[in-house]
Amino acid sequence: MTNFRLNLKSLSEFNMKNLKFLFLFLCFFAFSCKSETNEVIFHKSHEPKKQNAPFSDVVETKDFLFLSGQIGMDHSTRTLVDGGIEAETKQTIENIKAVLERHNSSLDKVVKCTVVLSDINDFSAFNTIYKSYFTNKPARTTFAASGLARNAKIEIECLAAK
């Protein structure tokens, strides 16, 4: 009978040790896990005349900035710049740069661009300008499509890391 009582006592001590270990493990696990949020922020445009647009200039997540497409528009006059594909490409990228800077980012953090040309024959001229701005060589998709907004020759949208 004494042996049996000792075994029960040993068993209860064993269970208490396991419970203490389990409790400590759960406490450690609970406090070491970060509370990750998947907050999505839809930013209004910094351009007063685009405040009522049906899209956001930038959508921000924990790790990325998603920029809407930009064209070669001079935002002070709300008209496309003169000078053809070269001038529109420069203005488009300057517009992207301005949006990124407003959100504490820069062109060197761009990881992906989607480029739409109104004429694929403009590819070489566009590409020369593009390479001078995007020296990190982000991933890119380029294609041609007719009917760009405001009859633009180019539109570029970007994804940037924060």
PyRosetta script that sets phi, psi and omega in degrees:
from pyrosetta import init, pose_from_sequence

init()
pose = pose_from_sequence("MTNFRLNLKSLSEFNMKNLKFLFLFLCFFAFSCKSETNEVIFHKSHEPKKQNAPFSDVVETKDFLFLSGQIGMDHSTRTLVDGGIEAETKQTIENIKAVLERHNSSLDKVVKCTVVLSDINDFSAFNTIYKSYFTNKPARTTFAASGLARNAKIEIECLAAK")
pose.set_psi(1, -39.0)
pose.set_omega(1, 179.0)
pose.set_phi(2, -62.2)
pose.set_psi(2, -41.7)
pose.set_omega(2, 177.4)
pose.set_phi(3, -58.6)
pose.set_psi(3, -42.4)
pose.set_omega(3, -179.8)
pose.set_phi(4, -62.8)
pose.set_psi(4, -42.3)
pose.set_omega(4, 177.9)
pose.set_phi(5, -65.6)
pose.set_psi(5, -39.3)
pose.set_omega(5, 177.4)
pose.set_phi(6, -64.3)
pose.set_psi(6, -39.3)
pose.set_omega(6, 179.3)
pose.set_phi(7, -66.4)
pose.set_psi(7, -40.8)
pose.set_omega(7, 176.3)
pose.set_phi(8, -63.8)
pose.set_psi(8, -40.2)
pose.set_omega(8, 178.7)
pose.set_phi(9, -64.6)
pose.set_psi(9, -42.8)
pose.set_omega(9, 178.0)
pose.set_phi(10, -63.3)
pose.set_psi(10, -39.9)
pose.set_omega(10, 179.5)
pose.set_phi(11, -64.3)
pose.set_psi(11, -42.9)
pose.set_omega(11, 179.7)
pose.set_phi(12, -68.3)
pose.set_psi(12, -35.8)
pose.set_omega(12, 175.4)
pose.set_phi(13, -64.4)
pose.set_psi(13, -39.8)
pose.set_omega(13, 178.4)
pose.set_phi(14, -62.8)
pose.set_psi(14, -44.6)
pose.set_omega(14, 179.3)
pose.set_phi(15, -65.0)
pose.set_psi(15, -39.4)
pose.set_omega(15, 178.0)
pose.set_phi(16, -63.2)
pose.set_psi(16, -41.1)
pose.set_omega(16, 178.4)
pose.set_phi(17, -63.9)
pose.set_psi(17, -41.7)
pose.set_omega(17, 178.8)
pose.set_phi(18, -65.4)
pose.set_psi(18, -41.5)
pose.set_omega(18, 178.7)
pose.set_phi(19, -63.8)
pose.set_psi(19, -41.5)
pose.set_omega(19, 177.3)
pose.set_phi(20, -61.8)
pose.set_psi(20, -44.7)
pose.set_omega(20, 179.4)
pose.set_phi(21, -61.9)
pose.set_psi(21, -46.0)
pose.set_omega(21, 179.5)
pose.set_phi(22, -61.2)
pose.set_psi(22, -43.5)
pose.set_omega(22, 178.9)
pose.set_phi(23, -61.5)
pose.set_psi(23, -47.0)
pose.set_omega(23, 178.8)
pose.set_phi(24, -62.6)
pose.set_psi(24, -41.1)
pose.set_omega(24, 178.6)
pose.set_phi(25, -62.0)
pose.set_psi(25, -45.9)
pose.set_omega(25, -179.8)
pose.set_phi(26, -64.6)
pose.set_psi(26, -40.1)
pose.set_omega(26, 176.8)
pose.set_phi(27, -62.5)
pose.set_psi(27, -46.7)
pose.set_omega(27, 179.3)
pose.set_phi(28, -60.7)
pose.set_psi(28, -45.8)
pose.set_omega(28, -179.0)
pose.set_phi(29, -62.8)
pose.set_psi(29, -45.5)
pose.set_omega(29, -177.5)
pose.set_phi(30, -63.8)
pose.set_psi(30, -39.6)
pose.set_omega(30, -177.3)
pose.set_phi(31, -85.3)
pose.set_psi(31, -17.7)
pose.set_omega(31, -179.1)
pose.set_phi(32, -89.5)
pose.set_psi(32, -17.6)
pose.set_omega(32, 179.1)
pose.set_phi(33, -77.0)
pose.set_psi(33, 129.1)
pose.set_omega(33, 177.3)
pose.set_phi(34, -78.8)
pose.set_psi(34, 148.0)
pose.set_omega(34, 175.4)
pose.set_phi(35, -88.0)
pose.set_psi(35, 98.7)
pose.set_omega(35, -179.2)
pose.set_phi(36, -84.9)
pose.set_psi(36, 135.1)
pose.set_omega(36, 174.3)
pose.set_phi(37, -113.5)
pose.set_psi(37, 145.6)
pose.set_omega(37, 177.2)
pose.set_phi(38, -107.3)
pose.set_psi(38, 44.2)
pose.set_omega(38, -177.8)
pose.set_phi(39, -64.6)
pose.set_psi(39, 136.2)
pose.set_omega(39, 176.5)
pose.set_phi(40, -118.0)
pose.set_psi(40, 126.8)
pose.set_omega(40, -178.7)
pose.set_phi(41, -113.8)
pose.set_psi(41, 123.3)
pose.set_omega(41, 178.0)
pose.set_phi(42, -98.7)
pose.set_psi(42, 104.9)
pose.set_omega(42, -175.7)
pose.set_phi(43, -84.8)
pose.set_psi(43, 136.2)
pose.set_omega(43, 173.2)
pose.set_phi(44, -72.7)
pose.set_psi(44, 157.5)
pose.set_omega(44, 179.4)
pose.set_phi(45, -66.4)
pose.set_psi(45, 147.0)
pose.set_omega(45, 174.3)
pose.set_phi(46, -82.7)
pose.set_psi(46, -7.6)
pose.set_omega(46, 178.1)
pose.set_phi(47, -89.3)
pose.set_psi(47, 118.5)
pose.set_omega(47, -176.3)
pose.set_phi(48, -54.6)
pose.set_psi(48, -36.7)
pose.set_omega(48, -176.9)
pose.set_phi(49, -78.3)
pose.set_psi(49, -5.6)
pose.set_omega(49, 178.3)
pose.set_phi(50, -106.6)
pose.set_psi(50, 9.2)
pose.set_omega(50, -177.4)
pose.set_phi(51, -60.9)
pose.set_psi(51, -29.7)
pose.set_omega(51, -178.1)
pose.set_phi(52, -99.3)
pose.set_psi(52, 11.3)
pose.set_omega(52, 179.0)
pose.set_phi(53, -64.0)
pose.set_psi(53, 149.3)
pose.set_omega(53, -177.9)
pose.set_phi(54, -82.6)
pose.set_psi(54, 24.7)
pose.set_omega(54, 179.2)
pose.set_phi(55, -150.9)
pose.set_psi(55, 164.3)
pose.set_omega(55, 177.2)
pose.set_phi(56, -96.0)
pose.set_psi(56, 142.9)
pose.set_omega(56, 173.1)
pose.set_phi(57, -65.0)
pose.set_psi(57, -36.9)
pose.set_omega(57, -177.9)
pose.set_phi(58, -141.0)
pose.set_psi(58, 137.0)
pose.set_omega(58, 169.6)
pose.set_phi(59, -117.3)
pose.set_psi(59, 127.5)
pose.set_omega(59, -174.0)
pose.set_phi(60, -111.7)
pose.set_psi(60, 134.4)
pose.set_omega(60, 171.7)
pose.set_phi(61, -121.7)
pose.set_psi(61, -176.6)
pose.set_omega(61, -177.4)
pose.set_phi(62, -54.4)
pose.set_psi(62, -41.4)
pose.set_omega(62, -172.5)
pose.set_phi(63, -113.1)
pose.set_psi(63, -12.8)
pose.set_omega(63, -170.9)
pose.set_phi(64, -137.3)
pose.set_psi(64, 157.2)
pose.set_omega(64, 168.5)
pose.set_phi(65, -115.9)
pose.set_psi(65, 124.1)
pose.set_omega(65, 177.8)
pose.set_phi(66, -104.5)
pose.set_psi(66, 113.4)
pose.set_omega(66, -178.1)
pose.set_phi(67, -97.1)
pose.set_psi(67, 136.8)
pose.set_omega(67, 172.5)
pose.set_phi(68, -68.4)
pose.set_psi(68, 162.4)
pose.set_omega(68, 179.8)
pose.set_phi(69, -61.2)
pose.set_psi(69, 142.2)
pose.set_omega(69, 176.8)
pose.set_phi(70, -117.4)
pose.set_psi(70, 146.7)
pose.set_omega(70, 174.0)
pose.set_phi(71, -118.8)
pose.set_psi(71, 176.3)
pose.set_omega(71, -176.4)
pose.set_phi(72, -80.5)
pose.set_psi(72, 50.9)
pose.set_omega(72, -178.5)
pose.set_phi(73, -94.1)
pose.set_psi(73, 134.7)
pose.set_omega(73, 170.8)
pose.set_phi(74, -81.2)
pose.set_psi(74, 110.9)
pose.set_omega(74, -173.8)
pose.set_phi(75, -70.0)
pose.set_psi(75, -16.6)
pose.set_omega(75, 178.0)
pose.set_phi(76, -76.0)
pose.set_psi(76, -28.1)
pose.set_omega(76, 180.0)
pose.set_phi(77, -110.4)
pose.set_psi(77, -11.8)
pose.set_omega(77, -177.1)
pose.set_phi(78, 60.2)
pose.set_psi(78, 32.4)
pose.set_omega(78, 176.6)
pose.set_phi(79, -127.9)
pose.set_psi(79, 156.0)
pose.set_omega(79, 174.9)
pose.set_phi(80, -67.2)
pose.set_psi(80, 144.5)
pose.set_omega(80, 177.1)
pose.set_phi(81, -71.3)
pose.set_psi(81, 151.7)
pose.set_omega(81, 175.8)
pose.set_phi(82, -84.6)
pose.set_psi(82, 153.4)
pose.set_omega(82, 174.0)
pose.set_phi(83, 123.5)
pose.set_psi(83, 6.3)
pose.set_omega(83, 174.9)
pose.set_phi(84, 79.3)
pose.set_psi(84, -161.5)
pose.set_omega(84, -173.5)
pose.set_phi(85, -60.8)
pose.set_psi(85, -37.7)
pose.set_omega(85, -179.4)
pose.set_phi(86, -62.7)
pose.set_psi(86, -49.4)
pose.set_omega(86, -178.7)
pose.set_phi(87, -66.3)
pose.set_psi(87, -40.4)
pose.set_omega(87, 179.3)
pose.set_phi(88, -66.8)
pose.set_psi(88, -37.5)
pose.set_omega(88, 178.3)
pose.set_phi(89, -63.7)
pose.set_psi(89, -46.8)
pose.set_omega(89, 178.6)
pose.set_phi(90, -58.6)
pose.set_psi(90, -47.0)
pose.set_omega(90, -178.0)
pose.set_phi(91, -66.4)
pose.set_psi(91, -38.8)
pose.set_omega(91, 177.7)
pose.set_phi(92, -59.0)
pose.set_psi(92, -47.5)
pose.set_omega(92, -178.2)
pose.set_phi(93, -70.4)
pose.set_psi(93, -34.9)
pose.set_omega(93, 174.8)
pose.set_phi(94, -63.7)
pose.set_psi(94, -37.0)
pose.set_omega(94, 176.6)
pose.set_phi(95, -64.8)
pose.set_psi(95, -42.7)
pose.set_omega(95, 176.9)
pose.set_phi(96, -61.1)
pose.set_psi(96, -45.8)
pose.set_omega(96, 179.6)
pose.set_phi(97, -57.7)
pose.set_psi(97, -43.3)
pose.set_omega(97, -179.2)
pose.set_phi(98, -64.5)
pose.set_psi(98, -41.6)
pose.set_omega(98, 179.0)
pose.set_phi(99, -64.6)
pose.set_psi(99, -45.3)
pose.set_omega(99, 179.2)
pose.set_phi(100, -60.2)
pose.set_psi(100, -44.4)
pose.set_omega(100, -179.6)
pose.set_phi(101, -62.9)
pose.set_psi(101, -35.3)
pose.set_omega(101, 177.4)
pose.set_phi(102, -64.9)
pose.set_psi(102, -18.5)
pose.set_omega(102, -179.4)
pose.set_phi(103, -116.2)
pose.set_psi(103, 29.7)
pose.set_omega(103, 175.9)
pose.set_phi(104, 55.4)
pose.set_psi(104, 41.5)
pose.set_omega(104, 177.6)
pose.set_phi(105, -133.9)
pose.set_psi(105, -174.6)
pose.set_omega(105, -178.0)
pose.set_phi(106, -156.6)
pose.set_psi(106, 171.0)
pose.set_omega(106, -179.3)
pose.set_phi(107, -60.4)
pose.set_psi(107, -29.4)
pose.set_omega(107, -178.5)
pose.set_phi(108, -71.6)
pose.set_psi(108, -7.7)
pose.set_omega(108, 176.9)
pose.set_phi(109, -100.7)
pose.set_psi(109, 1.0)
pose.set_omega(109, 177.7)
pose.set_phi(110, -70.3)
pose.set_psi(110, 128.1)
pose.set_omega(110, -178.7)
pose.set_phi(111, -109.1)
pose.set_psi(111, -16.7)
pose.set_omega(111, -178.6)
pose.set_phi(112, -154.9)
pose.set_psi(112, 135.9)
pose.set_omega(112, 174.2)
pose.set_phi(113, -126.4)
pose.set_psi(113, 143.3)
pose.set_omega(113, 169.0)
pose.set_phi(114, -117.1)
pose.set_psi(114, 121.5)
pose.set_omega(114, -175.0)
pose.set_phi(115, -114.1)
pose.set_psi(115, 130.0)
pose.set_omega(115, 176.0)
pose.set_phi(116, -118.6)
pose.set_psi(116, 120.7)
pose.set_omega(116, 176.7)
pose.set_phi(117, -103.6)
pose.set_psi(117, 143.9)
pose.set_omega(117, 176.2)
pose.set_phi(118, -76.2)
pose.set_psi(118, -20.6)
pose.set_omega(118, 179.4)
pose.set_phi(119, -142.6)
pose.set_psi(119, 117.1)
pose.set_omega(119, -177.6)
pose.set_phi(120, -63.2)
pose.set_psi(120, -18.9)
pose.set_omega(120, 176.5)
pose.set_phi(121, -68.3)
pose.set_psi(121, -13.9)
pose.set_omega(121, 176.4)
pose.set_phi(122, -85.0)
pose.set_psi(122, 0.9)
pose.set_omega(122, -173.7)
pose.set_phi(123, -55.4)
pose.set_psi(123, -48.9)
pose.set_omega(123, -175.9)
pose.set_phi(124, -61.7)
pose.set_psi(124, -46.0)
pose.set_omega(124, -179.9)
pose.set_phi(125, -64.6)
pose.set_psi(125, -44.2)
pose.set_omega(125, 177.0)
pose.set_phi(126, -60.1)
pose.set_psi(126, -46.7)
pose.set_omega(126, -173.4)
pose.set_phi(127, -62.9)
pose.set_psi(127, -36.1)
pose.set_omega(127, 178.1)
pose.set_phi(128, -60.2)
pose.set_psi(128, -45.6)
pose.set_omega(128, 179.5)
pose.set_phi(129, -69.1)
pose.set_psi(129, -46.1)
pose.set_omega(129, -178.0)
pose.set_phi(130, -54.7)
pose.set_psi(130, -46.9)
pose.set_omega(130, -177.6)
pose.set_phi(131, -61.6)
pose.set_psi(131, -29.9)
pose.set_omega(131, -179.6)
pose.set_phi(132, -72.9)
pose.set_psi(132, -23.2)
pose.set_omega(132, 178.9)
pose.set_phi(133, -93.8)
pose.set_psi(133, -41.7)
pose.set_omega(133, -174.9)
pose.set_phi(134, -102.8)
pose.set_psi(134, 73.8)
pose.set_omega(134, -176.8)
pose.set_phi(135, -73.1)
pose.set_psi(135, -18.7)
pose.set_omega(135, 178.0)
pose.set_phi(136, -79.5)
pose.set_psi(136, -8.0)
pose.set_omega(136, 178.7)
pose.set_phi(137, 57.9)
pose.set_psi(137, 65.4)
pose.set_omega(137, 177.0)
pose.set_phi(138, -65.5)
pose.set_psi(138, 160.4)
pose.set_omega(138, 174.2)
pose.set_phi(139, -58.1)
pose.set_psi(139, 149.3)
pose.set_omega(139, -174.4)
pose.set_phi(140, -151.7)
pose.set_psi(140, 144.4)
pose.set_omega(140, 169.5)
pose.set_phi(141, -122.6)
pose.set_psi(141, 132.3)
pose.set_omega(141, 179.1)
pose.set_phi(142, -131.1)
pose.set_psi(142, 133.1)
pose.set_omega(142, 175.6)
pose.set_phi(143, -151.7)
pose.set_psi(143, 170.3)
pose.set_omega(143, 179.8)
pose.set_phi(144, -109.7)
pose.set_psi(144, 143.9)
pose.set_omega(144, 176.5)
pose.set_phi(145, -153.1)
pose.set_psi(145, 145.5)
pose.set_omega(145, 178.7)
pose.set_phi(146, -90.9)
pose.set_psi(146, 160.1)
pose.set_omega(146, 174.6)
pose.set_phi(147, 79.2)
pose.set_psi(147, 36.6)
pose.set_omega(147, 175.9)
pose.set_phi(148, -66.9)
pose.set_psi(148, 156.5)
pose.set_omega(148, 179.5)
pose.set_phi(149, -53.6)
pose.set_psi(149, 139.1)
pose.set_omega(149, 177.6)
pose.set_phi(150, 58.5)
pose.set_psi(150, 19.3)
pose.set_omega(150, -178.9)
pose.set_phi(151, 62.2)
pose.set_psi(151, 32.0)
pose.set_omega(151, -179.8)
pose.set_phi(152, -67.1)
pose.set_psi(152, 158.1)
pose.set_omega(152, 176.3)
pose.set_phi(153, -90.2)
pose.set_psi(153, -17.0)
pose.set_omega(153, -176.9)
pose.set_phi(154, -152.0)
pose.set_psi(154, 148.1)
pose.set_omega(154, 170.4)
pose.set_phi(155, -141.4)
pose.set_psi(155, 136.2)
pose.set_omega(155, 179.4)
pose.set_phi(156, -130.8)
pose.set_psi(156, 130.8)
pose.set_omega(156, 170.1)
pose.set_phi(157, -116.4)
pose.set_psi(157, 151.6)
pose.set_omega(157, -174.0)
pose.set_phi(158, -135.1)
pose.set_psi(158, 158.2)
pose.set_omega(158, 171.4)
pose.set_phi(159, -125.4)
pose.set_psi(159, 124.3)
pose.set_omega(159, -177.8)
pose.set_phi(160, -122.6)
pose.set_psi(160, 141.8)
pose.set_omega(160, 173.0)
pose.set_phi(161, -75.5)
pose.set_psi(161, 152.5)
pose.set_omega(161, 179.2)
pose.set_phi(162, -90.5)
pose.dump_pdb("model.pdb")
